[in-house]
């Protein structure tokens, strides 16, 4: 379990680095058709894969009281930062911002709301499974929830952005199944087989990156292609990290992976701190690469400093990070 947790944290560390560099590109209008396709295909799908896997391997809901307590804790962990940062960023027009974000989640910290909704659906399904004592009850509730989201998306509903939720549901669903049935997966897909498959996945993924647009969603068909590419890229990365023996770099990435929430809610606000004039740079140029590296370093330093400061102010830590303990006492917690 120690090694597995280190690998999961390492994957989170890699994913948040991709998120950070992706935002340097996006906010500075420097996206390219290759590197950004790789980043976009892996960054957020990886987080939902890890979240679904942890939900599948974790302790299941067994009664209504436990259900209420867990939902309450998740509301504090996810929704409190979601709404707190909305207020901080839009102090002069909070009501308008609130109306906007409820119908357009990516106006705010959409990942936190999406993860909360998936978690509520997952816990509800687990509660119904407890009542019936049959796993099929879980999947009946879960898939019904998925269908409701899909129908809402197809019907053009915008409340809570089903257009975003439908993109990431497959990752959470598949990972939950794998986490819950690890023995089944390990029996029929042993590590040696997974390594061969991962190598093939990497080749196909890179071909898709070069040949296709893996960023712009133009319809259900293209969404399916992009989802397939994300699964291929993520599986290759997961298998690589699982086979990566513990070393100083892996430990550092694992350490970084324990700060993903804090980094996620802060970093992007400083992606253009070195570019107040909004100068346009060509990414694949000496000037563009140097600027991107400098912008990434500056954003990282400011983000780290703010995390350090907020962590020592209990009310701010609770409101902005949804956490009551200092990081020194939480470094081994999974998020």
Secondary structure, 3 states (H helix, E strand, C coil): CHHHHHHHHHHHHHHHHHHHHHHHHHHCCCCCCCHHHHHHHHHHHHHHHHHHHHHHHCCCCCCHHHHHHHHHHHHHHHHHHHHHHHHHHCHHHHHHHHHHHHHCHHHCCHHHHHHHHHHHHHHHHHHHHHHHCCHHHHHHHHHHHHHHHHHHHHCCCCCCCHHHHHHHHHHHHHHHHHHHCHHHHHHHCCHHHHHHHHHHHHHHHHHHHHHCCCCCCCCHHHHHHHHHHHHHHHHHHHHHHHHCCCCHHHHHHHHHHCCHHHHHHHHHHHCCCCCCCCCCCCCCCHHHHHHHHHHHHHHHHHHHHHHHHHHCCHHHHHHHHCCCCCHHHCCCCCC
